Amino acid sequence: MEANQVPGALTDEEFDAMMREFDIAGDWMLEQLAQRRRQAQAAARAGRDADGSSDEEEHT
């Protein structure tokens, strides 16, 4: 869009398309966060396993 142009109101179709794109982007972001969390948890477990400790030992 050029700097001189003022955006007009979206049509219903444009609004629906934009909302679908936001939903898709939101789903992608949630999956990225979940994947990052799984990787961090796996790394933490691997670190504990390498140390020779376990959850049961920590709680007793």
N, C-alpha and C positions, 0 to 999 in steps of 0.2 A: 504494500500500500504506500502510495506517495504521501509526503508530509502535508500536502495541501488538502488531501481528501479527508472528509469527516465520515467515519463509519456510520452506516445507517443501522436501523434495527434489523435483527436477524429474522429470517423467515422461520416458520415452524420447522421446515425441513432442515435448515441450517442449524437451528437450535438442537433438534434431535440428534443430528450427526455430531455436533460438538459434545453433547452429553454422553453419547456412546463412546467417543474418543476418550473423554475423561474417565469413564468407567473402565475402559480397557487399560488406560494408563494407571489407574488406581489399583487394579488387579495385579498388574505387572510390578508395581512398587511393593505391594504386600508380599508377593512371592519373592522378590529380591530380599526383603527384610527377613522373611522366614528362612530363606536359604542361608543368609548371613548368620542367623541365630543357630541353625543346625550346624554350620561349620564351626562356630565358636564353641558349641557344646561338645562336638566331636573332638576338637583340639583340647578342650579342658579334660575330657575323659582320657584322651591319649596321654596327656601330661600326668594325670593321676596314676594311670597304669604304668607309666615309665618310672614313677616314683615308688611303685610297689604298694601304694595305699589304695583303699577302696572306701566306698561310702559307709560300709558297715564298721570299719575300723575307726572312722571319724566319729561315729555316733556312740561308740561303746567306751 
